[in-house]
Each structure stands twice: as structure tokens, then as C-alpha cells.
Amino acid sequence: MTVQKNTQGSQKWPLTLFTIGVFMAGLDNGIISTALSTINASFGVSPSWGAWTITLYTLGIAISVPIIGKLSDRFGRKRLFLIEITIFGIGSLLVAMSPNFTFLLASRLIQAIGGGGIFIIGSSHILATLPKEKQGKALGILGGMNGLAAVIGPNLGAIILDLTGSWHWMFLINIPIAVFLVIFGTIKINETTSVNTKPLDFTGSLLLGAGILAFMYGITNLNNAAFLGGILQLTVLPFLLSGALLFVIFLRFEKKVEKEGGDPIVAFSLLKGKKFQLTLLLGFLSGGFLAGIIFIPSYVQQVLQIPVEQAGYWLTPMAVASGIGAGVGGVLTDRYGAIKTVILAGIIGIIGFFLFPFIAGFSLFFVASTLAGIGLGILLGAPLNVLVGESAKHGEQGSALGTLSLIRQVGLTLFPTAYAGFITGAFVKVQPVLDKKYDSSLFNFSGGALEGNYEALVSQINKITDPTIQKEALKIVANVVEKGYSNVYIMAGTLAIIVTVIGIYLHAKQE
């Protein structure tokens, strides 16, 4: 027997604490991306190895979110929130104190396990404590923190690095925040839990974790320049196949556990629901939405030719719009329902993303990035979480939200690989165009050095003494690379169309 225990009362303090926790955890990858080259240099590792500081964080989140969601349902959301924050704080301290690169990677994994479940716990707490008519607004606030963190992170990282001169402070600042959250979380958050006497599904947890690890590892090893050929690599295909096989075994096992009256990590009956399946698909596509947004900083620098120190200002409209979109999406979800809000997010995303190929200056960029940010904020906020909550059984909200978050993480890992392939493909065409226009001796690149190496290319062009040729060459690079970015945003706009179509279908089935 499962009984939901809710302690009612004001949820202003819990929502505030969950919001701070989600924002803190979400900032981490964006912040570290600013200091990657500095961190790599301090440990003497190559850029390819350095990228594992982000990859391991992503893998840790993907593995932990569905399991943490289940544990929060079972043992209490307040308890799991405090544990997660503590683990994240310890991981941050260990990262800052890392004596070598191996220790740093292990510490990043600890951070991910602590940070990955905060959003899930906060969302399931809201679904368990607030009345349905107030859930959308609260979930919108939480979801907006993810979008804001993704945009603000790199700029905040640059500010911290500039002020302190040390990458260690990017992680040490988490410690006082974590201490604050633990103290006030203990005092201000009421416990909500599903009292369940059934044994915990350890075998299912291991199968799911191993499957996620294998599949996500394979995805992260995909070659951006040769997507289809990259799948056949020994570091990709065997892991993708192993992940798929483990997922099949996991589903069969979970079906058996549920049939025998056990407590599966993910209820098979939930996965069979058409509405839940479509919500998971929307979650996957939302990962593609967010991935498209992530490429905007490089678009500003490489296509619009904005200096890197000024590019951050161009991202402000999108950051603000994402937060506004999340709040508005929450209000609209409460008032008009989750499905209509999804449709609106899709339509706004279509307009925003398809405007990017036509951008000629700041005005149109402002409109396009603002609309894309609003659409992202709406979709990452309330509607999908409410749809999942409606599909889940009473007391299974955390598990359902964890599954949604996992699927979104898969999308967020897979789509950047496809997008980067478009951009890399455009860079390959830069050198032939420059050689046709100018003497090939001006650009001494060999062995595919131009493949995505924008900084090296600009450095080479800046060595040209003739300012007229220098300006023309930069313009040529921007025009060629723009075609790759146009394909990125056309694909993102296509995802927005699919989101809209799914929303319309769900609306039609609802009536």
C-alpha cells in the first residue's frame, strides 16, 4: 500500500530554495565552459581530454535523474533535496581542491550526482503539495532557471575568472550557497513522501544506469564532421548497441516487477500510455530546442563578427526572454492547460528559429533571439512537467519527471552533435573560397586545420597587413559559415514544427 504524506502550508520558502538550487546546479556547465582552456593548461591536458569535465557531468546527470526521482518519491523529497545539495557542495569543494586531472574528473561526477536530481525533486514536491491550478506557475519558475542558467553561465564564468584570476573560485562560490540551502531547507521545507514498504528495485536501477552510461558514452563519441561514418566507430556503435540492449532488458524486467506487485524504478504501465510517450517525445525535442540556443553565442561571434568581450551583451535579450517565457508559460498552463501552452511554445519557436537565417543586424537578432528564448522558456517550464504529472500515478511524480528529464538530456546530448556537423561542414568550405579569392599563401592551413577552428582562422587573417583584404576575408568567412548556422536553425525550427503538431494532436485527442 502506498500513501501520500503531504504537510500543507505556505510553499513560498520551499519554492525559493528549490529555485536557488536548480539555478546553482544549472549554472555549473556554463560556468566551466568559460575556463576550460585555463583548467586544461593548469593540469597539462589536451582539449579532447579537457572536454571530459563537461561530458562526465552530463553522464552523471543522465544516470542519476531517473533514480533520484524514484528515491525522492520513496524516501522523501525534503530528505533527498538536502542530500543532493550536500553532495553537490562536497563535489564543488573537491573540484576546487583537485590536485590532478583524474581527481577533478571524479569530483565532477560527484557534482553531477548531487546536482542532477534537484530539479526533479523540486518539481515533484510542487506536484505533491500545490493544488493543480497553482502548479503551472511554480513549475514555470523552476523551469525558467534551467534556461537562464544555460545562458548566464558562460558570462558569469568570464566575470569570476576576470575578477579572481583563478578558475577555483567558480566552484568555491557554490559552498556558501549549498550551506545556506541545507540550513534553510531543513527549517523551511515540509516533507512529502510516498510511504512504501515494497523492496527497492536495485536490479532495475543497475540495468537503467548501465544502459544510460553505455548509450550516452556512445553519443558523446560521435564524430561531428562525419555523423553517419562516426556511428560505425568502435568507440560509438558497440556502446550504442549495448545501451539499446540494456534498455530492452530493463523494460522487460520492469514489466515483470510491476506484474508481480513490486515497485519498479519506472512503471511499465506508465511507459505504455500514449500521452506519456508523446510527452517524452516532446521532452526529447525540447533538448533540441535548448541545443539550438546553446549555439547562439558562437553564431554572434562567428557570423555577426561581434568581439567575444561584447558578445555577452547580445545574449541578454534571450536570457531575459527565457525567464519571462518560463513565468508566462506557467501562468498560461494554469489558465489554459498544458497542451495549449505547448502549442504556443512551438509556434513562437518556429517564428524565432526561422528568423535567424535572415538576420542582418541587432534589431532582427533581438527579435529572433527573444522569440527563441520565450519559446524555450515556455517549453522547459511548466507544460511538460504538468503533462507528466497528469500521466503518473499518485506518488510516482518523481519517477515520471526523472524519465522526462533523462529523455531531454539525451536530446541535449544528441542534437548538438548534428548541429556541430552543419557548422563543421561549412568551415570545410572556407579555405577553398579564400584560396579562390586570394593567393593561397596568405592562409597556411593544412591537414584540415580549418575544420571548426574559428580562432585559428581569425588569428591567421589578422596577420594580413592590408586592412582592406583583412576586412574582406573576415566577411567571406562570415558568409560561408552563416550557411552552416542557417541549417542549424532551420533544423531547430523544424523541431518546433513537430512540437506544434504533437500539441495539436494531443489537443484533438483531449476533446
N, C-alpha and C positions, 0 to 999 in steps of 0.2 A: 504494500500500500504506500502511495506517495501523497504526502500532504504538504501544501504550500504554506510556509510560515512567513507572513508579512507583518512587519511592525510599521503601522501607518504613522504619519507625521509629516512635518514640513520637509520637502526634498530639496530645498534651496542649497543647503550646505553640501549634501551628498553630490548633487549635480555639479556644483562648483569644484569640488575636489576631483570628481571623475574627469571634468573638463580639463583641469590643470594637468592631471596625469596623462590623458590622451595626447595633449599638446606636447608635453615633455618627451614622451616616447616617440611621437611622430617627427619631432624636430631632428632626432639623432642622425638619421642617414643623410639628411640635407646638410646638417652642420659639418659632418665628417667629410662630405664630398669636397668642401672648400679646402680642406687641409690635407687631402690625400697625398699630394706631391711632397709636402713637408714631412708627413709621417713616414712616407716611403724613404725619403732621404735620411731621416733620423735613424732608421733601422737598416738602411742599406739594401733595400729590396727593390725589385723591378716593379713597374706599373702593373703588370699582369698579376703578380703576387699581391700587390697592394690592393687590387680590386676585391680581394677576398675579404677585406674588412667590411665591405658592403654586402658581398654575396652571402657570407656566413650569417650576417644579421637577418637578411631576407629568409634564408633557410630556417633559422631558428624561429622566426615569427610564423612561418608557414607550418612548421611541425607543432608548435605549441598552441596555436589559437583554437583548433577544434577540441583538443584535450583539456585546455584550461576552461573553455566554455562548459564542458561537461562537469568538470570538477567544481566550478562555481555553482552550478545547479545543485550539486550533491552536497557539498560541504559548506556552502555559504558564500555569497558574493562579497560581503564585507571582509571576511577572513581571507579569501583569495586575492582581493584587491590589496590588502596590507602585505600579503606575502609577495605578490608581484612587484609592488613598489620597492619593497626591501631588496628583492633580488636585483631589480634594475639599478638601485642605488649602489649595491655592492659591486655589480658589474661595471658601473661607471667609474668607481674608485679604482678597481683593478685595471681598467683600461688606462687610466691616467698614470698609474704606477708601473705600467708594464716595463720590465727590464729587457725584454726581447720581443721579436715579432710573433713567435709562436704563442707566448703568453698573451699578447694583445688579441690574437685571433680567438683564443679560448675565452677571454674576457668579453669579447664582442658577442660570442654565442650566449654567455650568461646574461648579458644585457638584453638580448633578443627574447630569451625565455621569460624574462621579467617584464619587458615592455609589450610583448605581443598580445597578451590577454587583457590589457587594461581597457581597451575599447569594448571588447566583448562583455566584460564584467559590468562596465558602466551601462551598456545598452540593455543587458538582461535585467539589471537592477531596476531600470526605468520601466521596462515592460512588466515587472513584477509588482511595482509599488504605485505607479501612477495610473489614474483612470485613462481609458482609451482616448478620450477627447483631448488629453494633455500630453500624450506620448510623443506625437509628431514634433512638437516644438522642442521638447527636451532632446530627442534623438537628433534633431537637426543641428542643435548646438554642438553636440558631441561630434557628429559627422563633419561639421564645418572645421573643427580643429585639425582633422586629418589633411584637408585641402590647404588650410592656412599654413600648417607646418611644412608641407611639401614645398611651398613657395617661399616662405620666410626663412627656412633652414639655411640655404646656401648664403643668403645675405647676412644673417645673424652670425654664421660661422666666420665670414670675412671680417665682420666688425670685431668679434672676440679675438681673432688672430692678429688683427691690426693693433688692438689696444694692449694686448698682453704679450704678443710676440711668441707665444707658446701654445701648441695645439692641446696640451694637457688641460688647460682651463676650459676647453669645450666640453669636457666630461666632468670636471670638478664642480662646475656650476649646478650639475644635477643633484649633488649630495644635499645641500640645504633644502632644495625643493622636495626631495624624497623624504627627508626628516620631517618637514612640515606636513606632508601628506599623510605620513604614518601617524603622527601625533593627533592631528585633527580628524583623520579618518577613524581612528579608534574612538574618539569622543563623539563625532557628529553623524556617522553613518549607522543606520539601523540595519541589523542583519536580516537578510532574506535567503531562504534556502528551501530545498525540497528534501524532506526527511525520508530517506530511502534506505531500507535495511538490506537491499539486494547487493550481492558482491559486485565490486567494481570490475569492469571489463578490461583487465590488464592485457589479455591476448589481443583484443581489438585495438587497444592503444598502441601496442608494439607494431602490429601489422600496418596501421594507419601511418604511424611515424616513419617506419621504414619505407613505405610506398611514397610518401611525400618527399623524403630525403632523396631517394633514387630519382624520382621524376624531376624535382626542382634542380638537382645537380645536373641532370642531362640538359635541361633547358638553359641553364647558365653557361654551359659549354658550347652552345650553338655558335657557329661562325657567322657573324653579321654580314660578311661580304658574300657568302655563298650559302644561303639558308638551306636549300634543298641538299646540296652536297655535304653541308655540315652535319646533317642528321645522320649520315652514314658513318661518321667518325666513331672510333672505339670509345671515346670519352662521352659520347652522346647516345647513340642508338641502344647499346646494351642497358644503359640506365633508364632510358625511356621505356623500353620493353619490360624491364624488371619492375619499374614503378607501376606500369599498367597491370602486370600480372599480380602484383601485391594488392592493388586496388580491387581486382576481381575476387581474390581470395578473401580480402577484408569484407566485401559486401556479402559474400556467401556466408561468412562466419557471423556477421551481424544479423543476417536474416535468421540463422539458426538460433542465436542467442535470444532474439526477440520472440521467436516461436516457442522457445522453451520457458518463456516468462522471465528472462534475465533483464539486465539493464545495459543495453548496448551503448557504445560511445556515440554512434549515430543511428537513430532508429530507422530500420529499413522501410517501415511503413511510411515514414516521413519522406524518404527519397523517392518513393513511388508516386507521390502526389504530383499531379501535373502543374499545379500552381507553384509548388515549391521548386520543381525542376526549372520552370521558366524564370523564377526569381533568382535561382543560381546562375542561369544564363545571363540575366541582367547584371548580376554581380561580376561575372567574367568580363562582360562588355564594359562595365564601369572601370575595371582595371585598364582597359584600352583607352578610355576617356582620360584617366589620370596620366597614363604614359604619354599621351599626346601633349598634355600640359607640361610635362617634365622637359620636353624638347624646346619649349619656347625660349628659355634663356640662351641656348646656343643659336636659335633662329635669330634672335635680336642681335647677337654679336656677329654672326657669320653672313647673314643676308642683309640686314639693315645697317650693318657696319657701325654699330654703336660700340664705343670703347667699353671694355669689361668693367671698368670702375663706374661707368654710368648706367650699365645695363640693368642694375638692380632697381633703379627708379622706374624703368619701363615696366617692371613686373608688379609694381604697386597696385595698379587698377585691377589686375587679375586676382591678387591676393585679397584685396578688399571685396571684390565681387564674389569670390568663393565663400567667404564668411557670410556675406549678405544672402547668397543663394541658399546656404545651409539653413539659415534662420527662416527665410521666406518659405523654403521647401517644407520645413517643419510646420509652419502655420497653415500652409495650403493642405498638407497631409491631414491635419486635424479637421480642417474645414471641408475639404472636398474629397478626401480619400487618397490613399497611396497610389492607386493606379492612375488617376488623372494627373497626379503630380509627376509620375514617371513620364507620362506622355509629354507634359510641358518641358521637362528636363531634356528630353530627346529633341524636341523642336528647337529649343534655344541652342542646344549643342550643334544641330545641323547648320543653323544660320552662322553661329560663331566660327566653327571649323572651316566651313566652305568660303568664308570671307578671307582667310589667311592667304590663299594664292593671289589675291588681288591687292594686297597691302602695298601702298606707295609711300606712306608717311605715318606719323604718330597718330593722327586722327582716326584713320581706319584701323590701325593696330589697336588703339584704345577700345574701339567698338568691338572688334573681333575677340580680343583677349578678355574683355569684360563679359561678353556673352558666353564665351567658353568657360570662364570661371564661374559664372552663375549656374550654367548647366551642370558643371562638375559638382558644385556645392550642393545643389538640389539632390543629385543622384547619390552622392556619397553620404548624405544626411539621413533624413527620416524615412522616405518611402520604402526602400528595400528592406530596412530593418523591421518596419511595421508589417510588410508583407510576410516576412519570415516569421514574425511573432504570431501572425494570424494562422500560419500553416502549422506551427509547432503545437504539440500537446502541452497542457498545463504543467509547468515545471521543467520543460525541455527547451526554454528560450535560449539559454546559454549555449547549449549544444547546437541548436539550429543556427544561431548567429555565428558561432565558430566555423561552421561549414561554409556559410556565406563568405566570411572573411577569408577563408582558405582559397575559395574559388576566385575571389577578387585578387588575391595575392598571386595566383597562377597567371591571371590575365596581366597583372602588373609586371610579371617577370617575362612573359612570352611576347607581348606586343612591342616592348622596346627593342627586342631583337629584330623584329620585322621592320620597325621604323628605322633603326640604325642601318639596316640593309639598304633602304632607299637613299639615305644620306651618303653612305659609303659609295654606292653606285654612282651618285652624282660627282663625288670627289674624283673618282677614277677618270672622269671625262675632262677634268680641269686642265691637266697637263697637255693633252693633245690640242686643246683650244688655245692655250697660251703659246705653245710651240708654233702653231699655225699663224698666230698674230705677230709674234716676236721671234728673235733669234733664240734658238733652244739653249744657247749657252747662258742665258740670263737665269734659267731655272735648272739647277743641277740636282735634280731628284732622280733616283734610280731605285730599282727593286720594289716599286710600289710604295715609295715613301709618302706619296700624297694621299694614300687611302685613309681618309678621315683625319689626317694630321693638319688641322687648320692652323695651329700655332706655328708649326714649322714652315708652312707655306707663306704666311704673312711675314714671318721673320725674313724669309728669302726675298720677298717683294720689297720689304723695307730697306734692303741693302742697295736697291737700284737708286742711282744718284739723280736720274732725271725725274722730277716730280710729276711731270705730265704722264710719263709711262707708268710710274708707280700708281697714280690715281686710276688710270685706265685699267691696269692689271687687277687692282682690287675690285673694280666694278665688274670685270669679266668673271672673277671668282664668285662674286655675289650672285650674278645672273645664272651661272651654271649650277651652283649649289642650291639656289632657290627652287629649282625643279625637283630636287630630292625632297626638300621640305614640303613642297606643294603636294607631293604624293603622300607624305606623312599625314597631312591634314585632310586630304581627300579621303584617305582610309579612315581617319578618326571621324570625319563627317558621315561616312558610310556606316560606321558603328552606331552613330547617333540615329541614323535612319532605322536600323534594326531595333534599337531600343524603343523607338516610337511605334514601330509596327507591333512589337511584342506587347507594349502597353495598350494599344488599340485592341489587340486580340483579347487580352485579359479583361478589358472593359466590356467588350462584346459578350464574353462568356459570363460576366457577372450579371448582366441584365436579363 
